[in-house]
Amino acid sequence: MPRQYTTGGKPRLGGIGRRANHYLRWQMIHGARAVISRLAKRDDSRSLWLKGIVERRGFNKALVALANKTARTAWALLMRKESYAAA
């Protein structure tokens, strides 16, 4: 999951580390690739955010951004012991 940096009591989460679990990182990237491949048919808020990233930064950076966002969401859900509820 994301590496955590804390300064002054405020936690700051880093990206998906390359020294972390390689299999999990690989799965997150491939899952993000599958989501982006079906992006044209969707118009919810997360899809619009992702379309903007693809247009501004390109496919591969959008891929990593989505994988990072998914990892942060999963980490937050695990820490809070909550279930995912789409907004």
N, C-alpha and C positions, 0 to 999 in steps of 0.2 A: 504494500500500500504506500501512499505518499510519505516521503520523509518529512518529519516535523522539525521546524526551527522555532524556538521561542525566544523572544526578547521583550523584556519589560512586562511579562505576563500575558502577552498577546501571541497566541500560536500562529505560525505561518507555515502552510503546507507547501512542500516542494513538489516536483514532478514525479513521475514514475521512474524510479532509479534503475539504472542499467546494472547495478550490482545487486539488485533485489532478485526475487523469484523470476527466473527467465521464462518459465513455462506460463506463469500467470500473466506476465507482461505480453508474451506472444499471443495469448488468448484474448487479452483486452484489445490489442491492435487488430486482430482478425475480426473480432466482434464489431469494432468501430468501422472496419472496412465494409462489412456486410450492411451496417446501418446506412453508410454513405451511398452505397450502391443503390439503395431503394429510396433515396431522399427526394427525388423528383415528385413522387406521388403524395407527399405529406405536406401539411401546412400548419402544424401545431407550433407552439412557441419555441421548443427546443430545435425543431427542424428548421425554422426560420433563422435561429441563431447559427446553426451549423451551415446553412446555405450561405450566410454572410461571411463566415470564416473561410469557406471554400472559395468564394469569389475574391476575397481580399488577400488571402495567404496561400491558397493552392490546396490541392488534394492531400498531400502528405502531412502538411502542418495541421490541417483540419482533422486528419485521422488521429494524430497524437493528441490534439486538444480534446477530442471527444473521448479518447481512452483515458486521459487524465481526469476529465470531468466525471466519467463513470467510476473511476477508482476513488475519487474524493467522495462521491455519493455513497458508494458501497462502504467506505471506511466510516463515514458519519453514521450510517444506518447500523453498522456493527457496534460502534461505540455507544450509541444511544439505545441499542437493543429495540429498534423500531422496525416496522415493515414499510416497504416502499409504497407510496401512494402518489400516482401521477397527478400533477397539478392541472 
